[in-house]
């Protein structure tokens, strides 16, 4: 990985930004993204880059491109069932008779994985615009959260029935299950009703 990152103190911020984007696209595993990230973070501590604000901003953008790429790769692997999500029965986690690895088995921290995938969920144009203003993780995570909340906005569908006699419900199809007694309380209590509608 070190042979791909050859930025020197004399390298211009423009070249760092351009090459960082190309480097991120060329990486095919989240493990290599993390190795590249470690090198970029080491450069951020270099005395020259610590003094040069433009170069430091370019390196921070480079780190964010790598984190985004790692998130893309992790999301793709999960979608293609090439890695396990948290929990579940490991005995059933096979693809073509090969046990699908967990995050710990590929040495990726779950918290980092979640953060990277959130960054990757942001449309590229919005991602680039955000890091051009402020190359930092916090604004990106805030945008990712806002986008996720918007995707949840929908009119609630209410279905009444006895859950004991219902067919098996698809995973993720139910937000909340209320007992008949709880429904009566909500219906009779205006304050509880308002609280419920805000869920």
N, C-alpha and C positions, 0 to 999 in steps of 0.2 A: 504493500500500500504506500510505503514511503516514496517509492519510485514515481508515484503518480502525483504526489504533492511536492513540488520543487520551488515553492515560493520563498524568495529571499527578502531581506529587508529592503532591497532596491526594487522589488516587484511592485508595480503600480496597483493601486486599489481597483482600477478598472479591469486589469488583467486577472486579478484574484477573483473578482465577481464573475467574470466571463468563464474562467476555467472551473470555478466551483460548481457552476450550473452544469457544465458538461461532465465534470467528474461524477456528480450525483447521478446523472442519467446513465453513466457507464457501469455503475455498481449493481450487482445482481443478488447480493445477500445482505440481510440486516447486520450480520456479523462484520462484514467488510465496511459497512456504513459506520459502525461503532468504532472500528479501528481508525478510519479516516477522521472521525470526530475527535478522537484522542489526539491525533496529530495537529488538527486545527486548534484545539484548546491549548496545546503546548506552545504553538506559535503565538497565541494571544498573550502568553506570559513573557514572550521575548521582549527585552528592553526597548528595541526599536519600535515594535508594533504597539507597545504600551504608551509610547510617546506620540505616535502618529494616529490621530483620531480617525482619519479617513481610512487608513489601512486596517485599523481595529474594527471599524464598522463593516468593512468588506469581509473580514474574517468571521465576524458574527453572522453575516448573511450566508457565508459559506457553510457554517455550522448548521444553520436553519435549513438550507437546501439538503444537507445530508440527513438531518432528522426527518424531513419530509419524505425523502426517498426511503428511509428505513421504515417509516410508517406505511408507505405504499406497498412495500414488499411484504410486510407483516400482514397487512389487510388482504393482499392477494393470496398469500399462503393459507390464511384462514378460510377465505372464500373457496379456494380450490382443495380444501381439506388436506393441506400439506403440513399443517401444524395444528396442535390442539389448542382449543380455548380453555379457559379456566374451568375446573370442575369436571364432572362427568365420569363415566365408567371407562377406565383405561382399557379394559378388555375389549371394548367395542371400537377403540380408536385405531383402526387399521385401514390402510389403503393399499390394494394389490399385495396383501399379506405382509406388508411392512408397517411396523408400529410407527404412528405419526408422532414426531417429537414435540415435547412441551417447550415453553419458553426457557425454562431452566436448563433444559438439555442443549439448547443452542446458545446458552450463556447470555440471555437477554433479560434484563430486569423488567418485571411486569409493569411497574410504574412508568418506566421509560417507554415501554411498548405502548401503553395507553396514551401517553403524551404525544408520541410520534404519530400514532394513527389519528389522533385528533387534528394535528397539524396537517396531515395528508388529506383530511376530509374537506379542507378549504379549497374552493376553486382556485386554480393556479393564478389567474389574473388578480384575484383578491389577495392571494398570498403575496405576490410580488409587490403589489401596491402597498400592503401593510409593512413589509420589511424595508421598503424604500423609505418609509417615514420613520420607522423605529425597528431596528433589527433585534427583536427580543421575543422570548417565548410567550410571556404573559399576554400581550395583545392578541396573539394568534389563538391561544387557548380560549380567550374570551369570545373571539369571533366564532370559533368552532362550537362553543357552547350555545351561542345565540342561534347559529344555523340549526343545531340539533333541536332546540326548543321550537323553532319555526316548523320543523318537519313533523313535530308532534301535534301541531295545532289542527284539530279536526272536531267536527261535531260528534259528541259522544253517542254511541249506540247503546241503548239499554235493552237488555233481554232478560225477561223473567223466566224462571224455571227452577226445577229441583236439580241441583248439581249432581245428586246421587244417581239420577236417571239419565243425565246428559251423556252424549257420546264424548269420547276423549277430545279435549279442546286443544287446538294447535298451539304450540309454544309461542308466547308473545302476543296471543290474541286477546288476552284478558288483562285489564289494568287493575280492576278491583272487584272483589266478590263481597256482597253484603248479605247478611242473614235477613230473614223476614222481619225479625224484631228490630234490627238496625234501620231498615227501611221505614218502619213505622215511626221510629224516633225522629228520623230526618224529616219525614213528611209533617210531623206535628210540631217541630221546633224550627222556627224561622231562622234563628241564629245558626243552628247546626246545618240547616239547608244551605245558607250562604257560604259557610265554611266548606261544605262538601263540594259546591259548585266551583270553588277556587282550586280544588285539587288538580 
